[in-house]
Amino acid sequence: METAEFYYVYYLAQDYLQYVLQESHLGPAQTRVAHVLRTIASSLQDQTEEALRPLLDRIDITSVAVAKRIFNGVMDEKFADGNTNWGRIMTIFTFGGLLTKKLQEHGVQLTAEEKEQISYFITEYIINNKAEWIDANGGWENGFLTKFERRSLLSFSKITALFIAVVSLFREYY
């Protein structure tokens, strides 16, 4: 069942992926949450891509189905310890963006439907696995924005370390 929360997360995922792909029709973010997500996640993604370029260059992602399999496997492994925090929630979006860029770099011409599929599997993972945690921790407006709108350098470096750990899980799939 798709709820208002599902559609909100889907919007965030779609907006972030469009931002990552630098789509020309994309205007300013429509919500404060989307704006903060764009800013933090893209900066985090850029830093991580640079640090992990040799590993990422060896990964061959040729379809949305392969990206979904890798995404779900890495997320399941990342959250296997049962710990959740806003930094880990950020890595879900950032990892989805990284996989989307990898598809494009491998010459996959992403159709609107394929971009929707990627946004959908990111959303599905968050709703099925993290929606209760998000609600219990202030939701997007009170939890996420409180954590990241005035981010500190320390919290940002912790998130970078988290994301590098997520990407290193790639090795289990290749």
Secondary structure, DSSP 8 states (H G I E B T S, - for coil): ---HHHHHHHHHHHHHHHHHTT-TT--S-SSHHHHHHHHHHHHHHHHHHHHTHHHHHT----SHHHHHHHHHHHHHHHTTT----HHHHHHHHHHHHHHHHHHHHTT----HHHHHHHHHHHHHHHHHHHHHHHHHTTIIIIIIHHHHTT--HHHHHHHHHHHHHHHHGGGGT-
